Amino acid sequence: MNVKVKWDFGGTDLEDQDYHSALVESGLPEIVKVPTQPRGGVSPLWDQDAFSDWLSDQYGFTHFGWVPITDKELDHRSCPEDQADVTIA
């Protein structure tokens, strides 16, 4: 499973840049692959709070939320990340 993350650049040197520029300069991924269990299922540890904490710990930035995206959406994305409505589901 993949998720699209809306990173929080507030309180950083990137906060005055538009979202896309801040994303590029930060080197943060727009799309994050969710780690899975060996059999391919999503880990039961990934409740919303645990996954949100993992994202922040893994990448060193807080975020405004994330939404799951399908493989098909990965192939046919047309919405720029600065216009995406990303919230925690």
Secondary structure in CASP SS format (residue, H / E / C, confidence):
PFRMAT SS
TARGET T0000
AUTHOR 0000-0000-0000
METHOD secondary structure of the structure
MODEL  1
M C 1.00
N E 1.00
V E 1.00
K E 1.00
V E 1.00
K E 1.00
W E 1.00
D C 1.00
F C 1.00
G C 1.00
G C 1.00
T C 1.00
D C 1.00
L C 1.00
E C 1.00
D C 1.00
Q C 1.00
D C 1.00
Y H 1.00
H H 1.00
S H 1.00
A H 1.00
L H 1.00
V H 1.00
E H 1.00
S H 1.00
G C 1.00
L C 1.00
P C 1.00
E C 1.00
I E 1.00
V E 1.00
K E 1.00
V C 1.00
P C 1.00
T E 1.00
Q C 1.00
P C 1.00
R C 1.00
G C 1.00
G C 1.00
V E 1.00
S C 1.00
P C 1.00
L C 1.00
W C 1.00
D C 1.00
Q H 1.00
D H 1.00
A H 1.00
F H 1.00
S H 1.00
D H 1.00
W H 1.00
L H 1.00
S H 1.00
D H 1.00
Q H 1.00
Y H 1.00
G C 1.00
F C 1.00
T C 1.00
H E 1.00
F E 1.00
G E 1.00
W E 1.00
V E 1.00
P E 1.00
I E 1.00
T C 1.00
D H 1.00
K H 1.00
E H 1.00
L H 1.00
D H 1.00
H C 1.00
R C 1.00
S C 1.00
C C 1.00
P C 1.00
E H 1.00
D H 1.00
Q H 1.00
A C 1.00
D C 1.00
V C 1.00
T C 1.00
I C 1.00
A C 1.00
END
